[in-house]
Amino acid sequence: MRRGLALRRHWPHLGGAVGMWLWVAPLTRRCGSISVWTERRAMAEFVRLPDHVAIMDEYRERGTTRSVLWEYETFDAAQIRRDAEAWLRSDDRCRAAGEAPRQLG
C-alpha cells in the first residue's frame, strides 16, 4: 500500500487523470485501486509508468491480480464507486463458491 501511495505523486502531472481510490482490507490481505481516466490512452500511459510496473512486478506473485475497464457517458463518482464495490464483492462471493467472477460491464 505504501508504494501505491508513493505512486500518487505522479497524479497531478498525468494527462487524463480524474481520480483514484486506494483501498485495503487488512483482515483478508487484499488491497487495490480504482482509477478514473478521461480516455484509454491516458490510462495506458499510467499503467506503463516504471513505478507502476515495479509495484505490479512486486505483488504479482502475492495473489491474484484482476482488472476491469468500464466506460461511462458522464462522470458520476458515486456510481463508479458502487459499480467497483459490487465488482469487488462479486469476487468475494465467487471465491467462497469456487467460481470465476463475472464482469459487470
C-alpha positions in Angstrom: 0.0 0.0 0.0 2.9 2.4 0.8 4.2 2.0 -2.7 0.8 2.8 -4.1 0.6 6.0 -2.0 4.1 6.9 -3.3 2.9 6.4 -6.9 0.3 9.1 -6.4 3.0 11.8 -6.6 2.6 11.4 -10.4 -1.1 12.1 -10.3 -1.1 15.9 -10.7 1.1 15.6 -13.8 -0.8 12.8 -15.6 -2.9 13.9 -18.5 -6.4 12.4 -18.4 -6.3 11.5 -14.7 -9.6 12.3 -13.0 -9.5 10.4 -9.7 -8.2 7.5 -7.7 -9.3 5.5 -4.7 -6.8 3.2 -2.9 -8.4 0.5 -0.7 -7.1 -2.1 1.7 -8.8 -4.9 3.5 -6.2 -6.0 6.1 -8.1 -8.9 7.5 -8.4 -10.6 4.1 -4.9 -9.4 3.0 -6.3 -7.6 0.0 -5.6 -4.2 -1.5 -6.1 -2.4 -4.7 -7.1 0.8 -6.5 -9.9 2.2 -8.6 -8.9 4.9 -11.1 -10.8 7.2 -13.4 -9.5 8.5 -16.7 -10.8 10.7 -19.5 -9.5 8.2 -22.1 -7.9 4.8 -22.5 -4.7 6.3 -23.9 -4.1 8.2 -20.6 -4.8 5.1 -18.5 -2.4 3.1 -20.7 0.4 5.7 -20.2 -0.1 5.4 -16.4 0.0 1.6 -16.5 3.4 1.8 -18.3 5.0 4.1 -15.7 8.1 2.5 -14.3 6.8 3.0 -10.7 3.5 1.2 -11.6 5.3 -1.6 -13.4 7.6 -2.1 -10.3 4.6 -2.3 -8.0 2.8 -4.8 -10.2 6.0 -6.9 -10.5 6.5 -6.8 -6.7 2.9 -8.0 -6.0 2.4 -10.3 -8.9 3.2 -13.5 -7.0 1.4 -12.5 -3.8 -2.0 -13.2 -5.1 -4.5 -12.7 -7.9 -4.4 -9.6 -10.0 -7.7 -8.6 -11.7 -8.8 -5.6 -13.7 -11.8 -4.4 -15.5 -12.5 -1.4 -17.8 -15.8 0.4 -17.8 -16.8 3.4 -19.9 -19.4 5.9 -18.8 -21.1 8.7 -20.7 -20.8 11.1 -17.7 -18.6 11.2 -14.6 -20.6 10.1 -11.6 -18.2 9.3 -8.7 -20.9 7.6 -6.6 -22.0 5.3 -9.4 -18.4 4.4 -10.3 -17.7 3.5 -6.7 -20.9 1.5 -6.4 -20.0 -0.4 -9.6 -16.5 -1.1 -8.4 -17.6 -2.2 -4.9 -20.2 -4.6 -6.5 -17.5 -6.0 -8.7 -15.1 -6.5 -5.8 -17.9 -8.1 -3.8 -18.7 -10.5 -6.7 -15.1 -11.7 -6.4 -15.6 -12.4 -2.7 -18.8 -14.4 -3.4 -17.2 -16.3 -6.2 -14.2 -17.2 -4.2 -16.5 -18.6 -1.5 -18.4 -20.7 -4.1 -15.3 -21.7 -6.1 -16.4 -19.8 -9.2 -14.8 -17.3 -11.6 -16.0 -13.7 -11.1 -18.2 -12.1 -13.8 -17.7 -8.7 -15.3 -20.5 -6.1 -14.9 -19.8 -4.0 -18.0 
